[in-house]
Amino acid sequence: MGGDRVEKVCIIGASGKLGQYMVGHALERGYEVVGVCRERSVPKLAAFEGRITVVPGATNDPEVIRRAVAGCDGVLTVLMPWGVRQYASGTAQAVLDHARPGARLVFSCGWHITRDGRDRYSRRFSLGLRIATVLGRLVRAVEIDDQVEACRRVFASGTRWTVVRGSDLEEGASQGLPVWSQHVGDPVLASNLTRRIDFALFMVEALTTDALVQEAPAIVGRLTPSALAHTGGIGHPGKPPA
Ligand SMILES: NC(=O)c1ccc[n+]([C@@H]2O[C@H](COP(=O)([O-])OP(=O)(O)OC[C@H]3O[C@@H](n4cnc5c(N)ncnc54)[C@H](OP(=O)(O)O)[C@@H]3O)[C@@H](O)[C@H]2O)c1
């Protein structure tokens, strides 16, 4: 693991599925937690009442983020490209601008984000992405290009970032820390499935894992066939059981 001392974390997008799992993992570790979510979604955090501080507001509102990340050692951000209003890049920018220097910043996204262009995608994946990009923009519901822009800004920042790239997700009990690779297309990732609770576990674990600073790990469930068939994980967290 690493040398980062984490006591207080901010979870941006706390009321979503991934966010709620991250809140649970962070509380289990004894962290003080501040959660940001839309005003109307505050009731979704009722189970954590009295144990976390909630800052209601849009995650791309710089003033909301400035207040929420104050004094935090780590910031976990769910990047979502909702609407056609630069929501993901606005959220990422607010975090980059307002988190304290040296804080650990961990962002979630999908396999479609590439850092160095060396990811290899199946034809099916690429086609699905193209359709989702065009359709999402057409109905003005999702702006996948903006999630790409958000990650570009994170990669270009000099911060202590990690961008966790999730595979397809499913619900279910935890299987432990996912396995990761630097590149989509690595055989270890072929199963393309991770439990959402374990995606959240990886995000929280990344806060204190030095090996993940300025990395964009693509993850897959540790008990998936591809993870079990390959050693993978390049030796870091999530290495599957021997
Ligand atoms: N779903 C997948 O199969 C998949 C696959 C790979 C990677 N990922 C990544 O995993 C992360 C979590 O994805 P998820 O699908 O599991 O979603 P999720 O955790 O349920 O999160 C959805 C988030 O978006 C917010 N949201 C929903 N509608 C919104 C709107 N109109 N305007 C603003 N915010 C809105 C939700 O807030 P409220 O609680 O306020 O609604 C919540 O914070 C994302 O970074 C995603 O890119 C997902």
The ligand as an SDF file (V2000), in Angstrom:
LIG
                    3D

 48 52  0  0  0  0  0  0  0  0999 V2000
  -23.0610    1.2420  -15.4110 N   0  0  0  0  0  0  0  0  0  0  0  0
  -22.0740    0.5680  -15.9770 C   0  0  0  0  0  0  0  0  0  0  0  0
  -22.2520   -0.5280  -16.5330 O   0  0  0  0  0  0  0  0  0  0  0  0
  -20.6770    1.1200  -15.9330 C   0  0  0  0  0  0  0  0  0  0  0  0
  -19.6650    0.4300  -16.6100 C   0  0  0  0  0  0  0  0  0  0  0  0
  -18.3600    0.9000  -16.5280 C   0  0  0  0  0  0  0  0  0  0  0  0
  -18.0760    2.0470  -15.7990 C   0  0  0  0  0  0  0  0  0  0  0  0
  -19.0850    2.7200  -15.1790 N   0  0  0  0  0  0  0  0  0  0  0  0
  -18.7350    3.9370  -14.4180 C   0  0  0  0  0  0  0  0  0  0  0  0
  -19.1260    3.7230  -13.0770 O   0  0  0  0  0  0  0  0  0  0  0  0
  -19.5030    4.9490  -12.4880 C   0  0  0  0  0  0  0  0  0  0  0  0
  -20.8650    4.7690  -11.8380 C   0  0  0  0  0  0  0  0  0  0  0  0
  -21.7960    4.3920  -12.8120 O   0  0  0  0  0  0  0  0  0  0  0  0
  -23.1790    3.6900  -12.4550 P   0  0  0  0  0  0  0  0  0  0  0  0
  -23.8020    3.3780  -13.7840 O   0  0  0  0  0  0  0  0  0  0  0  0
  -22.9550    2.6020  -11.4810 O   0  0  0  0  0  0  0  0  0  0  0  0
  -24.0320    4.8740  -11.8600 O   0  0  0  0  0  0  0  0  0  0  0  0
  -24.3370    5.3000  -10.3660 P   0  0  0  0  0  0  0  0  0  0  0  0
  -23.3030    4.8290   -9.4490 O   0  0  0  0  0  0  0  0  0  0  0  0
  -25.7260    4.9580  -10.0460 O   0  0  0  0  0  0  0  0  0  0  0  0
  -24.1840    6.8850  -10.4430 O   0  0  0  0  0  0  0  0  0  0  0  0
  -24.9880    7.7000  -11.1820 C   0  0  0  0  0  0  0  0  0  0  0  0
  -24.6830    9.1160  -10.7040 C   0  0  0  0  0  0  0  0  0  0  0  0
  -25.1780   10.0700  -11.6150 O   0  0  0  0  0  0  0  0  0  0  0  0
  -26.0690   10.9530  -10.9420 C   0  0  0  0  0  0  0  0  0  0  0  0
  -27.1230   11.3560  -11.8600 N   0  0  0  0  0  0  0  0  0  0  0  0
  -28.0990   10.6090  -12.4050 C   0  0  0  0  0  0  0  0  0  0  0  0
  -28.8410   11.3460  -13.2450 N   0  0  0  0  0  0  0  0  0  0  0  0
  -28.3250   12.5880  -13.2260 C   0  0  0  0  0  0  0  0  0  0  0  0
  -28.6350   13.8040  -13.8700 C   0  0  0  0  0  0  0  0  0  0  0  0
  -29.6310   13.8930  -14.7360 N   0  0  0  0  0  0  0  0  0  0  0  0
  -27.8900   14.8930  -13.5960 N   0  0  0  0  0  0  0  0  0  0  0  0
  -26.8700   14.8190  -12.7280 C   0  0  0  0  0  0  0  0  0  0  0  0
  -26.5070   13.6970  -12.0870 N   0  0  0  0  0  0  0  0  0  0  0  0
  -27.2310   12.5950  -12.3320 C   0  0  0  0  0  0  0  0  0  0  0  0
  -26.5730   10.1600   -9.7840 C   0  0  0  0  0  0  0  0  0  0  0  0
  -26.9990   11.0410   -8.8080 O   0  0  0  0  0  0  0  0  0  0  0  0
  -28.4240   10.9160   -8.1020 P   0  0  0  0  0  0  0  0  0  0  0  0
  -28.2330    9.9390   -6.9730 O   0  0  0  0  0  0  0  0  0  0  0  0
  -28.6450   12.3100   -7.6810 O   0  0  0  0  0  0  0  0  0  0  0  0
  -29.4320   10.4240   -9.1080 O   0  0  0  0  0  0  0  0  0  0  0  0
  -25.3190    9.4050   -9.3780 C   0  0  0  0  0  0  0  0  0  0  0  0
  -24.4520   10.1910   -8.6140 O   0  0  0  0  0  0  0  0  0  0  0  0
  -19.4260    5.9980  -13.5950 C   0  0  0  0  0  0  0  0  0  0  0  0
  -18.2200    6.6960  -13.5250 O   0  0  0  0  0  0  0  0  0  0  0  0
  -19.4600    5.1760  -14.8700 C   0  0  0  0  0  0  0  0  0  0  0  0
  -18.7800    5.8310  -15.9360 O   0  0  0  0  0  0  0  0  0  0  0  0
  -20.3690    2.2910  -15.2260 C   0  0  0  0  0  0  0  0  0  0  0  0
  1  2  1  0
  2  3  2  0
  2  4  1  0
  4  5  1  0
  4 48  2  0
  5  6  2  0
  6  7  1  0
  7  8  2  0
  8  9  1  0
  8 48  1  0
  9 10  1  0
  9 46  1  0
 10 11  1  0
 11 12  1  0
 11 44  1  0
 12 13  1  0
 13 14  1  0
 14 15  2  0
 14 16  1  0
 14 17  1  0
 17 18  1  0
 18 19  2  0
 18 20  1  0
 18 21  1  0
 21 22  1  0
 22 23  1  0
 23 24  1  0
 23 42  1  0
 24 25  1  0
 25 26  1  0
 25 36  1  0
 26 27  1  0
 26 35  1  0
 27 28  2  0
 28 29  1  0
 29 30  1  0
 29 35  2  0
 30 31  1  0
 30 32  2  0
 32 33  1  0
 33 34  2  0
 34 35  1  0
 36 37  1  0
 36 42  1  0
 37 38  1  0
 38 39  2  0
 38 40  1  0
 38 41  1  0
 42 43  1  0
 44 45  1  0
 44 46  1  0
 46 47  1  0
M  CHG  2   8   1  16  -1
M  END
$$$$
